[in-house]
Amino acid sequence: MAGLAAAALGIGLVILGFGALALRRSLLWKLLGLNVASGGAILFLVALSHRPGARPPLVGYPADAPSADPLPQALVLTAIVIHFATLALSLAYAVSLTERLHTQETERIEEAAEEEMRR
């Protein structure tokens, strides 16, 4: 039951994150929405790998009980590291754009990019 609740919470976080990504105009709110959606996807992957009563896959344990699969754990750890790196890079770009254009509204940033391309 805990795995099902975690999966539902993960799906809810993904929906909430994509909602913020679609509805907010500020660049920082969009990055926050993307962060929440990514966290929800990671939680969903963890919930899918949940096995009640699973033991660690170590040598020496009896083979009668089901063992936990280490592959989802490795994928989730990799996803967390990649998520942190992309968020840090995105925030650095957001700070740079804010200092250069003096705005965080995506519409004004797009207009400024179109003006630069016309030049």
Backbone bond lengths (Angstrom), bond angles and torsions (degrees), N, CA, C in turn:
res aa  C-N    CA-C-N  psi(-1)  N-CA   C-N-CA  omega(-1)  CA-C   N-CA-C  phi
1 M - - - 1.449 - - 1.525 111.38 -
2 A 1.337 117.00 -33.40 1.464 119.92 -179.70 1.520 110.82 -66.77
3 G 1.329 117.12 -35.64 1.460 120.59 178.07 1.519 111.49 -65.65
4 L 1.321 117.17 -38.61 1.462 121.18 179.04 1.529 111.32 -67.49
5 A 1.334 116.60 -40.34 1.469 120.14 177.97 1.523 111.15 -66.22
6 A 1.334 116.55 -39.53 1.466 119.87 178.11 1.527 110.89 -67.30
7 A 1.332 117.50 -37.32 1.465 120.40 177.41 1.529 110.76 -64.90
8 A 1.330 116.75 -42.09 1.470 120.29 178.10 1.523 110.91 -64.76
9 L 1.332 117.13 -40.44 1.464 120.26 177.34 1.526 110.74 -64.95
10 G 1.327 117.29 -39.65 1.466 120.72 177.24 1.514 111.99 -61.90
11 I 1.330 117.04 -43.71 1.470 120.59 177.68 1.523 110.32 -64.15
12 G 1.335 116.86 -40.14 1.467 120.18 177.39 1.519 112.23 -62.39
13 L 1.320 116.78 -40.56 1.465 119.85 178.41 1.527 111.79 -66.54
14 V 1.328 116.96 -38.21 1.472 119.76 177.33 1.527 110.35 -63.37
15 I 1.320 116.63 -44.38 1.469 120.54 178.71 1.527 110.90 -63.41
16 L 1.332 116.87 -43.51 1.466 120.91 178.22 1.529 111.26 -62.43
17 G 1.322 116.93 -42.74 1.464 120.84 179.56 1.511 112.53 -64.53
18 F 1.338 116.82 -44.82 1.461 119.06 179.02 1.525 111.80 -69.25
19 G 1.344 116.51 -29.32 1.465 119.65 174.25 1.525 111.51 -64.25
20 A 1.325 116.02 -44.31 1.471 119.33 177.29 1.518 110.60 -66.17
21 L 1.317 116.77 -35.95 1.459 120.76 178.90 1.530 111.51 -64.78
22 A 1.314 116.48 -36.62 1.461 120.28 -177.74 1.525 113.33 -84.66
23 L 1.320 117.96 -33.04 1.465 120.03 -170.55 1.525 114.89 -97.24
24 R 1.299 118.70 -25.41 1.465 120.74 -177.62 1.516 111.39 -85.63
25 R 1.331 116.31 149.81 1.462 120.66 -179.70 1.523 112.82 -101.41
26 S 1.305 117.34 -20.30 1.454 120.66 -177.93 1.529 110.53 -77.65
27 L 1.310 115.22 140.63 1.458 121.07 -179.13 1.526 111.84 -63.79
28 L 1.314 117.29 -39.41 1.462 119.90 179.76 1.529 112.02 -68.00
29 W 1.332 117.83 -36.38 1.455 120.57 176.48 1.525 110.55 -66.70
30 K 1.329 116.69 -36.80 1.458 119.98 177.02 1.529 110.85 -65.16
31 L 1.328 117.05 -40.92 1.460 120.02 177.02 1.523 111.08 -66.08
32 L 1.334 117.46 -37.98 1.454 121.14 176.75 1.529 110.24 -64.23
33 G 1.324 117.47 -42.14 1.465 121.01 177.21 1.517 111.96 -62.22
34 L 1.327 116.39 -40.98 1.459 120.21 177.12 1.522 110.73 -64.96
35 N 1.317 117.22 -37.45 1.464 122.50 177.31 1.530 110.75 -63.69
36 V 1.312 117.45 -44.36 1.463 121.46 179.68 1.526 110.41 -66.35
37 A 1.330 117.65 -41.34 1.466 120.57 178.93 1.522 111.17 -64.31
38 S 1.303 117.20 -40.31 1.459 120.62 177.96 1.525 111.36 -65.97
39 G 1.314 116.77 -41.03 1.463 120.27 175.93 1.522 111.91 -63.00
40 G 1.326 116.48 -37.92 1.469 120.13 176.45 1.519 112.45 -65.54
41 A 1.330 116.71 -38.47 1.466 119.75 177.37 1.527 111.08 -66.33
42 I 1.321 117.00 -38.70 1.461 120.88 177.44 1.528 110.11 -65.36
43 L 1.335 117.46 -43.23 1.459 120.96 177.69 1.525 110.90 -62.63
44 F 1.323 117.51 -38.46 1.459 121.31 178.06 1.526 111.02 -63.61
45 L 1.333 117.22 -41.11 1.467 120.16 177.36 1.526 111.29 -64.35
46 V 1.317 117.22 -39.63 1.467 120.49 177.26 1.526 110.17 -64.71
47 A 1.329 117.15 -40.83 1.469 120.90 -179.75 1.523 111.33 -65.88
48 L 1.323 117.23 -35.74 1.463 119.54 178.89 1.519 112.25 -67.56
49 S 1.308 117.36 -29.81 1.460 120.13 -178.32 1.521 112.71 -86.98
50 H 1.333 118.44 -0.03 1.466 122.16 -178.39 1.530 110.23 -69.25
51 R 1.325 115.79 127.75 1.468 122.18 173.39 1.521 107.94 -126.88
52 P 1.326 118.44 117.72 1.465 119.27 179.33 1.536 110.82 -64.92
53 G 1.296 116.76 133.29 1.453 122.05 177.45 1.513 114.86 77.68
54 A 1.327 117.57 11.62 1.460 120.06 -178.71 1.524 109.73 -76.27
55 R 1.314 115.35 146.74 1.460 121.08 178.89 1.523 108.69 -109.22
56 P 1.318 118.26 163.45 1.462 119.83 178.11 1.532 111.01 -65.33
57 P 1.317 118.54 143.14 1.471 120.59 -179.01 1.534 111.62 -80.45
58 L 1.324 116.20 72.91 1.456 121.61 -178.06 1.523 110.01 -115.32
59 V 1.308 115.85 150.40 1.454 121.10 177.08 1.529 108.58 -70.28
60 G 1.319 116.85 136.85 1.452 120.99 179.22 1.516 113.02 106.41
61 Y 1.332 119.56 -16.78 1.453 121.26 175.63 1.524 108.64 -78.61
62 P 1.307 117.51 150.54 1.467 118.22 177.57 1.523 110.95 -65.37
63 A 1.320 116.07 148.26 1.465 121.20 -174.42 1.517 113.23 -86.64
64 D 1.335 118.61 2.39 1.466 119.53 -176.49 1.529 113.05 -79.20
65 A 1.314 118.95 -26.82 1.468 121.84 -179.10 1.531 109.66 -91.17
66 P 1.346 116.88 149.63 1.474 118.39 177.76 1.534 110.60 -68.88
67 S 1.304 115.43 144.94 1.465 118.95 179.74 1.525 110.15 -106.01
68 A 1.311 115.42 154.13 1.459 121.82 178.76 1.526 109.26 -74.99
69 D 1.320 116.05 144.00 1.457 121.21 179.21 1.524 108.94 -85.02
70 P 1.333 119.88 121.84 1.470 120.66 -177.78 1.528 113.86 -78.89
71 L 1.327 118.71 -15.11 1.460 120.77 -177.60 1.528 112.85 -63.34
72 P 1.347 121.04 -47.93 1.474 118.75 177.43 1.518 112.89 -60.07
73 Q 1.331 117.15 -34.42 1.461 119.53 178.65 1.525 110.47 -64.63
74 A 1.318 116.91 -42.38 1.465 120.70 178.94 1.525 110.74 -65.80
75 L 1.332 117.25 -40.67 1.464 120.58 179.11 1.531 111.21 -65.22
76 V 1.326 116.72 -39.37 1.464 120.47 179.76 1.519 110.46 -67.12
77 L 1.327 117.99 -41.91 1.464 119.88 177.55 1.524 111.32 -62.32
78 T 1.324 116.90 -40.34 1.460 120.69 176.80 1.527 110.53 -64.58
79 A 1.334 116.77 -42.02 1.467 120.57 179.02 1.523 111.62 -63.33
80 I 1.326 117.68 -37.72 1.462 120.72 179.30 1.522 110.51 -65.73
81 V 1.327 117.18 -42.39 1.466 120.48 179.75 1.530 110.69 -65.21
82 I 1.326 117.14 -45.19 1.465 120.67 178.81 1.523 110.41 -64.47
83 H 1.317 116.96 -39.47 1.460 121.82 178.53 1.534 110.92 -61.34
84 F 1.313 117.22 -44.59 1.461 121.14 179.53 1.525 110.75 -64.32
85 A 1.325 117.45 -42.74 1.468 120.56 -178.57 1.526 111.33 -66.01
86 T 1.326 117.70 -43.48 1.463 119.41 179.81 1.522 111.47 -68.77
87 L 1.327 117.54 -34.42 1.466 119.62 177.34 1.520 110.72 -66.61
88 A 1.333 117.36 -42.22 1.464 120.32 178.66 1.526 111.04 -62.91
89 L 1.328 117.35 -43.24 1.463 120.92 178.29 1.525 111.04 -65.27
90 S 1.325 117.53 -41.16 1.466 120.90 178.92 1.525 111.55 -64.18
91 L 1.321 117.05 -40.24 1.462 119.59 177.89 1.521 111.58 -67.04
92 A 1.324 117.23 -35.82 1.466 120.02 176.34 1.527 110.43 -63.99
93 Y 1.345 117.03 -42.51 1.465 120.30 176.68 1.527 111.51 -65.39
94 A 1.328 116.76 -37.55 1.465 120.11 179.43 1.527 110.99 -65.19
95 V 1.328 117.24 -40.99 1.465 120.60 177.14 1.527 110.00 -63.66
96 S 1.327 116.47 -42.58 1.460 120.59 179.11 1.531 111.44 -62.77
97 L 1.322 117.06 -44.16 1.470 120.26 178.22 1.520 111.84 -65.56
98 T 1.321 116.81 -39.28 1.459 120.71 179.95 1.524 110.94 -64.94
99 E 1.319 117.18 -41.81 1.467 120.01 178.32 1.522 111.69 -67.62
100 R 1.328 116.49 -35.71 1.458 120.11 -176.36 1.515 112.86 -79.07
101 L 1.334 117.64 -42.11 1.466 121.54 -174.24 1.530 113.47 -104.10
102 H 1.329 118.43 -8.87 1.455 124.31 179.19 1.525 112.40 59.03
103 T 1.330 116.71 35.40 1.458 121.64 176.03 1.515 109.63 -155.62
104 Q 1.354 114.62 158.47 1.456 120.72 173.49 1.519 111.80 -120.37
105 E 1.319 117.02 2.49 1.461 120.51 179.30 1.519 109.25 -76.75
106 T 1.323 115.90 128.51 1.463 120.41 -174.01 1.527 112.27 -66.61
107 E 1.329 117.50 -32.33 1.470 119.41 179.60 1.532 110.50 -64.45
108 R 1.317 116.65 -43.47 1.477 119.56 179.99 1.529 110.86 -69.04
109 I 1.332 117.54 -34.06 1.464 120.71 176.95 1.523 110.16 -65.83
110 E 1.342 117.08 -40.89 1.468 120.89 177.46 1.526 111.32 -65.32
111 E 1.328 116.76 -40.26 1.470 119.91 177.87 1.527 111.01 -63.06
112 A 1.324 116.76 -41.46 1.467 120.46 178.55 1.516 110.95 -66.12
113 A 1.329 117.52 -35.74 1.470 120.27 177.67 1.517 110.74 -68.47
114 E 1.314 118.06 -38.02 1.470 121.42 177.79 1.513 110.50 -65.94
115 E 1.343 117.65 -40.28 1.457 120.74 177.41 1.513 111.18 -62.60
116 E 1.337 116.94 -39.93 1.481 120.19 179.60 1.525 110.90 -66.86
117 M 1.324 117.01 -34.05 1.471 120.08 -179.17 1.529 111.30 -72.73
118 R 1.337 116.57 -29.83 1.454 119.93 178.64 1.518 112.24 -71.78
119 R 1.311 117.53 -24.49 1.467 121.31 -178.44 1.471 112.59 -73.44
